[in-house]
Amino acid sequence: MGRAPADPPRRSVLISGLAAPWLALAGTPAQAQEVVMYGLIGKMTAKAGERAALAAILLEGLTGMPGCLSYVVAEDPADPDALWITEAWESPDAHRASLSLPSVQAAIAKGRPLIAGMETLAETRPIGGHGLG
C-alpha cells in the first residue's frame, strides 16, 4: 500500500495591491505570516427612545482611530432600543490604545448617560472578509 498523502502546507494569503497591513511578507507568498486581528461584537441597549442619539455619538469621529479596520454600528430590527457594534482591529493593542484617544473619551462621556446596558460582548479573531483586505 502507498503512503497516505502528506497534509498540504497551510495556505497563506497572497499579497496584492490591496494587501492588508496585518500581513508581513517574508520572501515568497507561501511564507507570508499572518498577524492575528482582534475583534469585538457587542449588543448595547440604549435608554428608551435614545437609540438614534446613542448611534450618532458612536459614529462621530471614526476616522482618527489608528489600527481600526472596521467599526460598524447597526440597529437591531427586533429591538427598538438595541444597537450592535462590530469592530475589527489590527491588534488588541490598537484597540486598547484607541480607548485613550480624546475623541473616544469624549464619546464615552457623552454616550454613557444614554446607555441602559451591555447585554452581549464577544471577543473575536477576524480572519478576513469584505473590507478587511
Buried (B, 14 or more C-beta within 10 A) or exposed (E): EEEEEEEEEEEBBEBEEEBBEBBEBEEEBEEBEBEEBBBBBBBBBBBEEBBEBBBEBBEEBBEEBEBBBBBBBEBBEEBEBBBBBBBBBBBBEBBEBBEEBEBBEEBEEBBEEBBBEEEEEEEEEBEEEEEBB
